Structure formats: C-alpha cells, structure tokens
Amino acid sequence: MRLSTIKTIKTFTQALHSEPCFREVVENIVNGESDFEVNNVRFVKESAILEIMVDEIFSDEYILGCFNADFIADNSNLNYEMIKACQDCEAFEAVGKSLNDTMSQYEKESFCEQYASEDGYGHHFNRYDGDCEDLTINGVLYLVFDNQ
C-alpha cells in the first residue's frame, strides 16, 4: 500500500468521533477484509454490504418482525392485517419466522434494498446516529459506520 493511501486512511480515521487505530484499519484493508470493526467503527465493502445486511436482518426473527407493518406488507407476500394482528399481540418473532419461511433469497435482498433506499445503510449498521461515511481505497468503496 502506498504511503499516500496510508495517510488518507490516517486522516480519515482521525476525523471520526471514535478515532479507530489507523494501523488496524490498514491491516484489515490489506488483508482484504469485507467487513471489520475497529474501536466501534465498522467498515463494510460496498460490494458486500447487501449480503451482510440480509444475513444480519434475517437471522434475528424478532427484530425482523418489529419492522413497520406497512413496510413488511409492501415488501413481502404477507397480509397487512395478519402482520398488524401479530404485532399487536407482540408476536414479532412469528412475523419474522413467516418472512424467513416464505421469502426467497432474491426477495430477502429486495426487502433489504428497499429498507436501505428508505433509511440508508446507516439505520441498520450504525445504531448510534444512523450516519454513514464513505472511504474509497484503491478503487474499493468502504461504507463506514461510527457507532460511538
């Protein structure tokens, strides 16, 4: 990695609230990591972010079932009244399980793409303030989420 690239990473990390160790960031980038965290700052390659988001969202059926009923109905084959009735009874996990059981991988990706298009990736990956920064290194875009 060029010295100018290392300086870019150092300047970028120092400007973040959590100030992750730039050396660790460089090491992870050099190692080709697609998703890594340094001092509460998460770095995700743009090329991998949708797949990671799908895995994370659909692996927690409770949280999945907590999505807005209108959003779920608009982006799945589940009936709004059924979703709302389950949510009113706090059966969030049942809604999430129904989504997992009835959606193909393509439909799960579409669901997450729609979620990101409405709220951005920061809403999922940055629980602190929903913010997302961009860092491009050697033509590779990393989406960066400072969770502190």
N, C-alpha and C positions, 0 to 999 in steps of 0.2 A: 504494500500500500504506500502510495506517495505521501511525502511529508505534508504537502498542501491539503491532502484529504484528511489526514490525522488532525491538522489544525482546524479544519472545517468542523470535524466531529467535536473537538475540544471546545470550540467556541459555541457550538450548538448546545452541548450538554451543560455548559456553564450558565447559559441563559435560561435553562429550565429551573423551576422552583426547587425541585428535589436534588438538582446537581448530581446526576449519576456519574460514577467514575468513568471518564472518557476512555481509559485504558481497557476497562472491561467491555465497553461498547465496541471499541475497535476489535478486540479479541473475538467477540461474538460475530461481528460482521465478517472478519477474515475467515472464521470457521464456517461461514455460510449458513448460520442460523436463520430460520424464517420467523421465529417467534422467541423473544427472550426478554427478561426483565432485569434491570439493574437499578437498585435503590428506589423501588416503587415506580420506576419508569418502564413502561412496556413498549418494545419495539416490534412491529409486525410488518413483514414484507407485504406490499400491496398485492402481489401475485398470490399470496397465501391467505389473505385476511378473510375472504368469504368462507373458505373451507373451515378455518378455525372457528369462525363465528357460528357456523352451522353446528359443528361438533359441540361447542360450549352451550349454545341455547337449547339444542335438542337433547342434551344429556341431563338437563335438570327439568323434569316434567312439571314440578311445582311452579317454578319461575315461568316456564313456557305457558302454563295455564293462567298465569296472572296478567298476561298481555291483555290489552283492551279488547273487549268482546267484539266491537265493531271491526277492529283491525283483524282479529282472528277470522271472523266470518267473511270479511272481504278477501282474505288471502289464503283461504282453505276451503274444503268442502263441508265444513261443519256448519250447522244451522245456528243462527244468532240466538234464537230463543233457548236452545239447548245449552249453548255456551253460557248465556246470562243466568239461566237457572242453576247451573253447576256452580258458577262463580258466586251467586247469591247464597248458596249453601256452603261456600268455602271449599268446594271440591275442585280446587285448582289442579291438583295432580291428575284427576280424571280427565280434565280437558287436555292437559299436556300429553297424557298417555294416548288419548284419542287422536291427537295430532300426529304423534310418532307412529301410531299404528296405521294411519290412513294416508300418510303423505309419502311420495317417492322422494328420492334424493334430489331430483330436479325441483320438485315442489318445495322442499325444505330450503333449497338455495334461493328460489324465487321469493319465499317468505322473508328470508333474511335480507335479500337485496331490497325488498320493499321497505323493511324496517330501517335499513341504513339510509335509504333515499329520503325517508321522512325525518329521521332523527340524527343521521350521521353515524359513523362508526364509533365516535366518542361516547355516545349514550351507552353503548354496551361495554366498550373496552376501558373507559375512563369513568369510574363511579364517583370520582371526586367532583369534577365540574363539567364532564362531558366534552372537554376540549380535545382537539387532535392537532398535532403539529406534523409537518412533512419534512423529511430529511432524505435527500437524494445523494447516494454514494455510488460512484462509478456506474451511473445509469439505472441503479436499483432504487426504487422509492420505498422508504420505510414510513409507516404511519406510526407516530409516537404519541403515547398517552402518559401524561404525568399524573399519577394517582395520589398526589400529596398536596 
